Each structure stands twice: as C-alpha cells, then as structure tokens.
Amino acid sequence: METSIFLAQVIGIFSATFALALIFNSRYISKTFEELIDQKGVIFLIGMIALAIGIFWINSHNIWNASWWIIIISIIGWLSFIKGIILMVYPQ
C-alpha cells in the first residue's frame, strides 16, 4: 500500500506541474513538442526512458487484486512499458 500511495503522489505532482506549465507556457511547450517529434534520436531516447520507467514501475507495483485506483497505478506502469517498446521499435 505504501508503494501505491507513493506512486499516486508522483503521478499527482507530475500532472499538476505539467498542467501549470501548460497553462502558463502553452505556446512554448507546443513548439518544443513539435521540435522533439521531428528528431528520431530524441524519440528513441524517450522510448528508452519510458521503457526504464515502465520496468521500474512494474517491478515495484504490479498489483491487480486491490482497489480501482491501485489497479490504475499498475496500468500506468504497463502503459509506460508498452509505450517505451513502441517508441524504440517504431520511432516514426
């Protein structure tokens, strides 16, 4: 349960920070993402990072028989893992 709460806090802080950045710097962030998408090496690197986060997440939190919010935290880890593989194999 401690791991679930920790990961939920990480997701919450990250989401709140990203939302604030979008509110105050939406044009800059939009431009930055457009530039990143054009660079295949960066996409591969993002895939490696997503894969590493997914592996860490799955190893530390792979719980499927608990509350709905705990299951959602496990799903986020698997989505990161899958996204990392996709970005590394198909970086288009």
Secondary structure, 3 states (H helix, E strand, C coil): CHHHHHHHHHHHHHHHHHHHHHHHCHHHHHHHHHHHHCCHHHHHHHHHHHHHHHHHHHHHCCCCCCCHHHHHHHHHHHHHHHHHHHHHHCCC
